[in-house]
Amino acid sequence: MSVQTTPARAGVAERAAFTALVDEPEAPFSDAPVYTPQGTGVLLLLGLVSPRVPKESRPS
């Protein structure tokens, strides 16, 4: 004996609820500075390459 089933289809309300849970909203566009992990490496490199402060000579 074979039983045939039809797949259940979601209605408009169920589809809207699912979309609201799964869909990620877009971030608003802004000119705010953005965190960049590479920036710390550049600052560290500039700190290592920069010239040292001259020391004062001691009078003899």
KOLFI-520550 format. One record per residue: x, y, z of N, C-alpha, C in turn. Coordinates in Angstrom, 1 decimal, padded with zeros to 4 digits. Each point is the difference from the previous one (the first is absolute). Layout:
BEGIN
npx X; npy Y; npz Z; capx X; capy Y; capz Z; cpx X; cpy Y; cpz Z
...
//
This chain:
BEGIN
npx 000.8; npy -001.2; npz 000.0; capx -000.8; capy 001.2; capz 000.0; cpx 000.9; cpy 001.2; cpz 000.0
npx -000.2; npy 000.9; npz -000.9; capx 000.8; capy 001.2; capz -000.2; cpx -000.8; cpy 001.2; cpz 000.4
npx 000.7; npy 000.9; npz 000.8; capx -000.7; capy 001.2; capz 000.5; cpx 000.7; cpy 001.2; cpz -000.6
npx -000.8; npy 000.8; npz -000.7; capx 000.6; capy 001.2; capz -000.6; cpx -000.3; cpy 001.2; cpz 000.9
npx 001.0; npy 000.8; npz 000.2; capx -000.2; capy 001.2; capz 000.8; cpx 000.4; cpy 001.2; cpz -000.9
npx -000.7; npy 001.1; npz 000.2; capx 000.4; capy 001.2; capz -000.7; cpx 000.8; cpy 000.9; cpz 000.9
npx 001.0; npy 000.7; npz -000.5; capx 000.8; capy 000.8; capz 000.9; cpx -000.8; cpy 001.2; cpz 000.5
npx 000.2; npy 000.3; npz 001.3; capx -000.7; capy 001.2; capz 000.6; cpx 000.6; cpy 001.3; cpz -000.6
npx -000.8; npy 000.9; npz -000.3; capx 000.5; capy 001.3; capz -000.5; cpx -000.3; cpy 001.1; cpz 001.1
npx 001.0; npy 000.8; npz 000.1; capx -000.1; capy 001.1; capz 001.0; cpx -000.9; cpy 001.1; cpz -000.6
npx -000.8; npy 000.6; npz 000.9; capx -000.8; capy 001.1; capz -000.4; cpx 000.8; cpy 001.3; cpz 000.0
npx -000.7; npy 001.1; npz -000.2; capx 000.7; capy 001.3; capz -000.1; cpx 000.5; cpy 000.4; cpz 001.4
npx -000.8; npy -000.3; npz 001.0; capx 000.4; capy 000.4; capz 001.4; cpx 001.2; cpy -000.8; cpz 000.4
npx 000.0; npy -001.3; npz -000.2; capx 001.2; capy -000.9; capz 000.3; cpx 001.2; cpy 000.4; cpz -000.7
npx -000.1; npy 000.3; npz -001.3; capx 001.1; capy 000.4; capz -000.8; cpx 000.6; cpy 001.3; cpz 000.5
npx -000.9; npy 001.0; npz 000.3; capx 000.5; capy 001.3; capz 000.5; cpx 000.7; cpy -000.2; cpz 001.4
npx -000.5; npy -000.9; npz 000.8; capx 000.7; capy -000.2; capz 001.3; cpx 001.3; cpy -000.7; cpz -000.2
npx 000.1; npy -000.9; npz -000.9; capx 001.3; capy -000.7; capz -000.3; cpx 001.0; cpy 001.0; cpz -000.5
npx -000.4; npy 000.8; npz -001.0; capx 000.9; capy 001.0; capz -000.6; cpx 000.5; cpy 001.0; cpz 001.0
npx -000.9; npy 000.4; npz 001.0; capx 000.4; capy 000.9; capz 001.0; cpx 001.1; cpy -000.6; cpz 000.9
npx -000.1; npy -001.3; npz 000.3; capx 001.0; capy -000.6; capz 000.8; cpx 001.3; cpy -000.3; cpz -000.7
npx -000.1; npy -000.4; npz -001.2; capx 001.2; capy -000.4; capz -000.7; cpx 000.7; cpy 001.1; cpz -000.7
npx -000.7; npy 001.0; npz -000.6; capx 000.6; capy 001.0; capz -000.8; cpx 000.7; cpy 001.0; cpz 000.9
npx 001.3; npy 000.4; npz -000.4; capx 000.7; capy 001.0; capz 000.7; cpx -000.3; cpy 001.4; cpz -000.6
npx -000.3; npy 001.0; npz 000.8; capx -000.2; capy 001.3; capz -000.5; cpx 001.3; cpy 000.6; cpz -000.5
npx -000.1; npy 000.9; npz -001.0; capx 001.2; capy 000.6; capz -000.5; cpx 000.5; cpy 001.1; cpz 001.0
npx 001.3; npy 000.2; npz 000.1; capx 000.5; capy 001.0; capz 000.9; cpx -000.2; cpy 001.4; cpz -000.7
npx -000.3; npy 001.0; npz 000.8; capx -000.1; capy 001.3; capz -000.6; cpx 001.3; cpy 000.5; cpz -000.5
npx 000.1; npy 000.8; npz -001.0; capx 001.2; capy 000.5; capz -000.6; cpx 000.4; cpy 001.2; cpz 000.9
npx 001.3; npy 000.0; npz 000.3; capx 000.5; capy 001.1; capz 000.9; cpx 001.5; cpy 000.3; cpz -000.3
npx 000.4; npy 001.2; npz 000.3; capx 001.4; capy 000.3; capz -000.2; cpx 000.9; cpy -000.2; cpz 001.2
npx -000.6; npy -000.7; npz 001.0; capx 000.7; capy -000.2; capz 001.2; cpx 001.3; cpy -000.9; cpz -000.2
npx 001.0; npy 000.2; npz 000.7; capx 001.2; capy -000.8; capz -000.2; cpx -000.3; cpy -001.5; cpz 000.4
npx 000.6; npy -000.9; npz -000.8; capx -000.3; capy -001.4; capz 000.2; cpx 001.3; cpy -000.7; cpz 000.5
npx -000.2; npy -000.9; npz 000.9; capx 001.1; capy -000.7; capz 000.6; cpx 000.7; cpy -000.9; cpz -001.1
npx 001.3; npy 000.2; npz -000.1; capx 000.7; capy -000.9; capz -000.9; cpx 001.2; cpy -000.6; cpz 000.8
npx 000.0; npy -001.3; npz 000.0; capx 001.1; capy -000.7; capz 000.7; cpx 001.4; cpy 000.3; cpz -000.5
npx 000.1; npy 000.3; npz -001.3; capx 001.3; capy 000.3; capz -000.6; cpx 000.6; cpy 001.3; cpz 000.6
npx -000.9; npy 000.9; npz 000.5; capx 000.5; capy 001.3; capz 000.5; cpx 000.9; cpy -000.1; cpz 001.1
npx -000.1; npy -000.9; npz 000.9; capx 000.9; capy -000.2; capz 001.1; cpx 001.3; cpy -000.4; cpz -000.4
npx 000.1; npy -000.8; npz -001.0; capx 001.3; capy -000.4; capz -000.6; cpx 000.8; cpy 001.2; cpz -000.6
npx -000.8; npy 000.8; npz -000.7; capx 000.7; capy 001.2; capz -000.6; cpx 000.5; cpy 000.9; cpz 001.1
npx -000.8; npy 000.3; npz 001.0; capx 000.4; capy 000.8; capz 001.1; cpx 001.3; cpy -000.5; cpz 000.7
npx 000.0; npy -001.3; npz 000.2; capx 001.1; capy -000.6; capz 000.7; cpx 001.3; cpy 000.1; cpz -000.9
npx -000.2; npy -000.2; npz -001.3; capx 001.1; capy 000.1; capz -000.9; cpx 000.6; cpy 001.4; cpz 000.0
npx -000.9; npy 001.0; npz -000.1; capx 000.4; capy 001.4; capz 000.0; cpx 000.8; cpy 000.3; cpz 001.3
npx -000.5; npy -000.5; npz 001.2; capx 000.7; capy 000.2; capz 001.2; cpx 001.4; cpy -000.6; cpz 000.0
npx 000.2; npy -001.2; npz -000.6; capx 001.3; capy -000.6; capz 000.0; cpx 000.9; cpy 000.7; cpz -001.0
npx -000.5; npy 000.5; npz -001.1; capx 000.8; capy 000.7; capz -001.0; cpx 000.4; cpy 001.4; cpz 000.3
npx -000.8; npy 000.7; npz 000.8; capx 000.2; capy 001.4; capz 000.3; cpx 001.3; cpy 000.2; cpz 000.6
npx 000.7; npy 001.2; npz -000.2; capx 001.3; capy 000.3; capz 000.6; cpx -000.1; cpy 000.2; cpz 001.5
npx 001.0; npy -000.4; npz 000.6; capx 000.1; capy 000.1; capz 001.5; cpx 000.2; cpy 001.5; cpz 000.4
npx -000.4; npy 000.3; npz 001.2; capx 000.2; capy 001.4; capz 000.5; cpx 001.4; cpy 000.1; cpz 000.5
npx 000.7; npy 001.0; npz -000.5; capx 001.5; capy 000.2; capz 000.4; cpx 000.1; cpy 000.2; cpz 001.5
npx 001.0; npy -000.7; npz 000.6; capx 000.3; capy 000.2; capz 001.4; cpx 000.9; cpy 001.2; cpz 000.2
npx -000.2; npy 000.6; npz 001.2; capx 000.9; capy 001.1; capz 000.3; cpx 001.3; cpy -000.4; cpz 000.4
npx 001.0; npy 000.7; npz -000.5; capx 001.4; capy -000.4; capz 000.4; cpx 000.3; cpy 000.5; cpz 001.4
npx 000.8; npy -000.7; npz 000.7; capx 000.3; capy 000.3; capz 001.4; cpx 001.3; cpy 000.9; cpz 000.0
npx 000.1; npy 001.0; npz 000.7; capx 001.2; capy 000.8; capz 000.1; cpx 001.1; cpy -000.8; cpz 000.7
npx 001.2; npy 000.1; npz -000.4; capx 001.1; capy -000.8; capz 000.7; cpx 000.7; cpy 000.8; cpz 001.0
//
